[in-house]
């Protein structure tokens, strides 16, 4: 039986930013325009009710992908389909308002994403007001109370202000706000990176419970592989704006194929390998304004050859994984 159509499909998604200096300065100094390819041809599917995690070092384009999927950025190339509909075309029309109810985002920093002048009730009720979902004051209060309880908070918390809560509690408020429109797809941009480890676990468990109860679909962005292992069904590894490996979670953690994925996993402390030294992540990420020719990872890869330095690899199927690596293709790795 064929797989059902995915709820989320990104196809050759790309975003380029013009980071050039002022026109007059460039003319006087005879400098060309500088273009930053933050995302460069990313494609993936997410089945309804599942979680795709995107991982990679800072600056690899994960957060830009998140903003493309919720319409905060318009793609330079490629597209994003939601439930079979061209989402970026829909975002520009009156019908896009309904689509935005179905796609919501949880931001990275709970200290910056909540208005300090508003009460929790105002914050959680804002999407309900904005989309005209609930206008009766009493019904609105009941709905806000239910949302707060669903994320493990008290109904009485609606009267308080963000500064009266810890980081983990603020992130729960952010989750309650995101759930207000009853979305089907949540884009989570490193939602636990600003939290203590013990609080991270609480927030992640809430998110998994909500996913199970409401059938939510997640794109989960993180640089913490331990978190990714806990929440994801599939994992995409990004490097300099491109996917280098995309695989089911167990395949990626048990038998990583791309040298970059192996390097990231080797750097994680292992509970049962206490006598073995960790392998630190080696080398520096190249300047994204002047990426290397060929495979972007070749300056840091011990398996790189002449082909790697001149020809950019594309994602290909190897077993159950998609990998962009000449070494894997040629059987050298």
C-alpha positions in Angstrom: 0.0 0.0 0.0 1.6 3.4 -1.0 2.3 6.0 1.7 -0.4 8.7 2.0 0.4 12.1 0.7 2.6 14.1 3.1 1.0 17.0 5.0 4.2 19.1 4.5 6.3 19.0 1.3 9.3 21.3 0.7 10.7 21.2 -2.8 14.1 22.8 -3.8 13.5 25.4 -1.1 16.1 28.3 -1.3 16.5 31.7 0.2 19.2 34.2 -0.8 19.9 37.4 1.1 21.6 40.4 -0.3 24.1 41.5 2.3 25.9 44.0 0.2 27.1 47.3 1.5 25.5 50.6 0.5 25.4 51.3 -3.2 27.7 54.3 -3.1 30.3 52.5 -1.0 30.4 49.6 -3.4 30.8 52.0 -6.4 33.6 53.9 -4.7 35.4 50.7 -3.6 34.5 48.8 -6.7 33.0 45.9 -4.7 30.6 43.4 -6.2 27.2 42.6 -4.5 27.4 40.0 -1.8 24.8 37.3 -1.8 24.3 34.9 1.2 22.7 31.6 0.2 21.2 30.8 3.6 19.1 27.9 2.2 20.1 26.3 -1.1 17.8 23.7 -2.5 16.3 21.9 0.5 13.6 19.2 -0.1 11.8 17.0 2.4 8.4 15.6 3.3 6.7 15.2 6.7 3.8 12.8 7.1 0.8 13.8 9.2 1.4 13.2 12.9 5.2 12.8 12.6 8.2 14.9 13.5 11.1 15.8 11.2 14.1 17.3 13.1 16.7 19.5 11.3 20.1 19.6 13.0 23.4 21.2 12.2 25.9 23.8 13.5 24.9 27.4 14.0 24.5 29.3 10.7 23.6 26.2 8.6 20.2 27.6 7.6 17.8 25.8 10.0 16.0 28.8 11.3 15.7 30.3 7.8 13.9 27.1 6.7 11.5 27.5 9.7 10.7 31.1 8.7 10.2 30.0 5.1 7.6 27.5 6.2 5.5 29.9 8.2 5.7 32.7 5.6 8.0 35.0 7.5 10.4 34.8 4.5 9.4 34.4 0.8 11.6 31.8 -1.0 14.0 32.9 -3.7 13.4 29.5 -5.4 11.4 26.4 -4.8 8.2 26.0 -2.9 6.3 24.6 0.1 3.1 22.6 -0.1 0.8 22.2 2.8 -1.9 19.5 2.5 -1.4 19.6 -1.2 -1.8 23.4 -1.5 0.9 25.9 -2.6 1.4 27.6 0.8 3.4 30.6 -0.3 0.9 31.5 -3.0 -1.9 31.1 -0.5 -0.2 33.3 2.1 -0.6 36.2 -0.3 -4.4 35.8 -0.7 -7.3 36.3 1.7 -7.4 32.5 2.0 -4.0 32.6 3.5 -5.6 33.7 6.8 -7.1 30.2 7.2 -3.8 28.5 6.3 -2.0 30.5 9.0 -4.4 29.1 11.5 -3.2 25.6 10.5 0.5 26.5 10.6 2.0 28.0 13.8 5.5 28.6 15.2 7.1 28.3 18.6 10.1 30.6 18.8 13.5 30.0 20.3 13.7 32.6 23.1 10.7 32.7 25.5 12.1 35.8 27.0 11.9 37.7 23.7 8.8 36.2 22.1 6.3 37.3 24.8 5.1 40.9 25.2 6.2 42.0 28.8 3.3 44.6 29.0 0.6 42.0 28.4 -0.9 39.6 30.8 -0.8 35.9 30.0 -4.5 36.0 29.1 -3.9 38.7 26.5 -0.9 36.8 25.0 -2.7 33.5 24.7 -6.0 35.1 23.5 -4.3 37.2 20.8 -4.5 34.6 18.1 -8.2 34.0 19.0 -8.9 37.7 18.6 -6.8 38.0 15.4 -8.5 35.2 13.6 -12.0 36.0 14.9 -12.3 32.5 16.5 -13.7 33.7 19.8 -15.2 37.1 20.7 -17.4 36.5 23.7 -15.3 37.5 26.8 -16.4 34.6 29.0 -16.0 32.0 26.3 -12.5 33.5 25.6 -11.5 33.2 29.2 -12.7 29.6 29.4 -10.7 28.8 26.2 -7.5 30.5 27.6 -7.8 28.6 30.8 -8.1 25.3 28.9 -5.0 26.1 26.8 -3.0 26.9 29.9 -4.1 23.7 31.7 -3.2 21.7 28.6 0.5 22.8 28.9 0.7 22.1 32.6 -0.1 25.5 34.0 -2.8 26.8 36.3 -5.9 28.7 35.0 -5.0 31.4 37.6 -1.7 32.1 35.7 -3.7 34.1 33.1 -3.7 37.1 35.4 0.1 37.3 35.6 2.8 38.9 33.5 5.7 37.1 31.7 8.3 38.4 34.1 6.6 36.5 36.9 7.5 33.1 35.3 10.7 31.0 34.8 12.0 30.3 31.3 10.3 26.9 31.1 7.0 28.4 32.2 7.3 31.1 29.6 7.9 28.5 26.9 4.8 26.7 28.0 2.9 30.0 27.5 4.3 30.2 24.0 3.2 26.7 23.3 -0.3 27.5 24.6 -0.4 30.6 22.3 0.7 28.5 19.3 -2.1 26.0 20.1 -4.8 28.6 20.3 -5.8 28.3 16.6 -5.9 24.5 16.8 -3.1 24.1 14.2 -2.1 20.9 12.5 1.6 21.8 11.9 3.9 23.4 14.4 7.3 24.8 13.4 9.5 24.6 16.5 12.7 26.7 16.2 15.0 25.4 19.0 12.2 25.7 21.6 14.3 24.3 24.4 17.8 25.7 23.7 17.4 28.6 26.2 16.2 26.3 29.0 18.0 24.3 31.7 18.3 20.6 31.0 15.7 19.4 33.6 13.3 22.0 32.3 14.0 20.9 28.7 12.8 17.4 29.5 9.5 18.8 30.9 8.8 20.9 27.9 9.7 18.1 25.4 7.4 15.7 27.3 4.5 18.2 27.1 5.1 18.6 23.3 5.1 14.8 22.8 1.9 14.4 24.8 0.2 17.2 22.8 1.3 15.6 19.6 -0.1 12.3 20.6 -3.4 13.8 21.8 -4.0 16.2 18.9 -2.2 14.5 16.0 0.2 17.4 15.5 2.9 17.4 12.9 6.2 19.0 13.9 9.3 20.4 12.2 11.7 20.5 15.1 14.9 22.5 14.8 17.8 21.9 17.1 21.5 21.6 17.5 21.2 19.2 20.4 21.3 15.6 19.1 20.1 14.2 22.4 16.9 16.2 22.2 16.5 15.2 18.5 16.8 11.5 19.4 14.0 12.0 22.0 11.4 13.8 19.8 12.0 12.9 16.1 10.8 10.3 13.6 13.1 11.4 10.8 16.3 13.6 11.0 17.7 15.9 8.4 21.3 17.0 8.8 22.1 20.5 7.3 25.4 22.0 6.4 25.9 25.4 4.8 22.3 25.7 3.6 21.9 22.2 2.2 20.8 18.8 3.4 23.6 16.3 3.5 21.7 13.4 5.0 18.0 12.7 5.6 17.0 9.4 7.2 14.7 7.7 9.8 15.9 8.5 13.3 17.1 5.0 14.2 19.0 4.6 10.9 20.8 7.9 11.3 21.8 7.3 14.9 22.7 3.6 14.5 24.5 3.8 11.1 25.2 7.4 10.0 26.6 7.6 6.4 27.7 11.1 5.8 31.1 12.1 7.3 29.6 15.3 8.8 26.8 13.3 10.5 29.4 10.9 11.9 31.5 13.8 13.2 28.5 15.3 15.0 27.6 12.0 16.6 31.2 11.2 17.6 31.2 14.4 19.6 28.4 13.3 21.9 29.4 11.8 25.2 28.4 8.1 25.5 27.3 6.7 28.8 28.9 3.3 28.2 32.1 4.6 26.7 33.4 6.4 29.7 37.0 5.4 29.1 37.1 6.6 25.5 37.9 10.2 24.7 35.3 12.1 22.7 36.2 13.1 19.2 35.7 16.9 19.1 34.1 18.5 16.1 37.0 19.5 13.9 37.6 22.5 11.7 35.6 25.6 11.2 32.4 26.2 9.1 33.5 28.0 5.9 32.5 31.6 5.2 28.9 31.2 3.8 29.6 34.3 1.6 32.4 32.4 -0.1 31.6 28.6 0.2 34.1 26.0 -1.1 33.7 24.6 -4.5 32.3 21.1 -4.9 31.1 19.5 -1.6 30.9 22.3 1.0 32.2 19.9 3.7 35.4 18.9 1.7 37.8 21.2 3.6 36.9 19.4 6.9 36.6 15.8 5.5 39.4 13.3 5.7 37.8 11.3 2.8 37.7 14.2 0.4 39.3 13.6 -3.1 39.5 15.6 -6.3 35.9 15.0 -7.2 34.7 16.2 -3.8 36.7 19.4 -4.3 35.1 20.2 -7.7 31.7 18.5 -8.0 28.8 19.2 -5.7 27.0 16.0 -4.6 23.3 15.6 -4.7 21.0 13.7 -2.3 20.7 10.1 -3.4 19.0 7.0 -1.9 21.2 4.6 -0.1 19.1 2.0 1.7 16.5 3.9 3.7 18.6 7.2 3.8 19.2 10.0 1.4 22.8 11.1 1.4 24.7 13.8 -0.5 28.3 12.3 -0.6 30.6 11.2 -3.4 32.5 8.9 -0.9 29.3 7.1 0.0 28.3 6.8 -3.6 31.7 5.4 -4.6 31.8 3.0 -1.6 34.9 4.7 -0.1 33.1 5.4 3.2 
